[in-house]
Amino acid sequence: MARCISKSSKGNPRKIRLSHPNTWRRSRRIESHHSRSPSKGPSQKAAPALAAGNCFILKPSEKTPLAALALGELITEAGFTPGVFQILSDDGSTGALLASHMKIRKVSLTGSVTTGKLVQEAAAKSNLKRVILELGGKSPAVIFDDANIGNAVKWTVQGITINSGQICIAASRVYVQEGTYDYFVEAYKAGFKLATDSVGDPELQTTGIGPIAGKLQFERVTGFIKRGDGASLVVGGKRVGDKGYFIEPTIFKNLPEDSELVQQEVFGPVVVINTFKTEEEAIALSNNTEYGLAAGVFTQDINHALRVASAIESGTVGINNISHLVWNAHFGGFNQSGYGKDN
């Protein structure tokens, strides 16, 4: 991934075409970069920063520090100069200190909208450090009548079951054109069952769905399900076993667009499948939340796909895929999904 960084990030001057013939652009490293990231890919933020010559401080979630500490061991084994890559494993107060520290020049946060606002405020009140905010998401998948249904089912099921739906780009809203809606729902249920038939230990190869990260998040997800419209529940919604925080992956359909399951990020294996009639309606529905992080458009007409993708307010839009990242491409969102791009 780090190979994809432009040579200009190392400070090499590069001539660009402007009105004056002797105009140059020079990129400079930031020197000190702090990242607050959960278990979701700390190396995604660290690799570009280190490759560009910066020092890097990683503050992982206090709930999932082990992956970050394992990365630190690899950094040490690779022979990095001591202090270039640092890990501070503690609670949110440590993150707040780093966000307001006068010697840190950039902060990149993966977290909630609430935390993002606090980090932005701390950065502004300190040294006006640069801020990248990668916050929540409510990713829509738009499936037109001419889509390859098998492919659409594969991507949308994977997009809500990976990491038990605990990813910011989870495919938690699925909009299906009315001509193929009933067929898609049945195909989705079948694919969903195959992917989620085994709920248990995530370290086992036979496990399809692992646990929710902790008690508070488990209660949050089950609360969403309990408050959902029971008449619209298709499958799932129950606790699995009496130990640990396991939830049956859950499908709702035909929920009102103003319901909290459609509007708010659940961060769990819960999906809503609704229908639409026209392209214009699909675009309006896709843009009808406060988020704009990721989306997907499914159709066999590439021109149609590109037209719809360009109208969806989202940092990433997949064509015949969703919840998929290209590691050498910029990643970030719009609206309350944050701003700035990790790359």
Sequence and secondary structure as in RCSB ss.txt:
>XXXX:A:sequence
MARCISKSSKGNPRKIRLSHPNTWRRSRRIESHHSRSPSKGPSQKAAPALAAGNCFILKPSEKTPLAALALGELI
TEAGFTPGVFQILSDDGSTGALLASHMKIRKVSLTGSVTTGKLVQEAAAKSNLKRVILELGGKSPAVIFDDANIG
NAVKWTVQGITINSGQICIAASRVYVQEGTYDYFVEAYKAGFKLATDSVGDPELQTTGIGPIAGKLQFERVTGFI
KRGDGASLVVGGKRVGDKGYFIEPTIFKNLPEDSELVQQEVFGPVVVINTFKTEEEAIALSNNTEYGLAAGVFTQ
DINHALRVASAIESGTVGINNISHLVWNAHFGGFNQSGYGKDN
>XXXX:A:secstr
 GGGS GGGGT EEE   SSTT EEE    SEEEEEE SS HHHHHHHHHHTT EEEEEE TT  HHHHHHHHHH
HHTT  TTSEEE    HHHHHHHHH TT  EEEEES HHHHHHHHHHHHHTT  EEEEE     EEEE TTS HH
HHHHHHHHHHHGGGG STT   EEEEEGGGHHHHHHHHHHHHHHHHS BS TTSTT SB   SSHHHHHHHHHHH
HHS GGGEEE  SB SSSS  B  EEEES  TTSHHHHS   SSEEEEEEESSHHHHHHHHT SS  SEEEEE S
 HHHHHHHHHHS  SEEEES  S   TTS B  SGGGEES B 
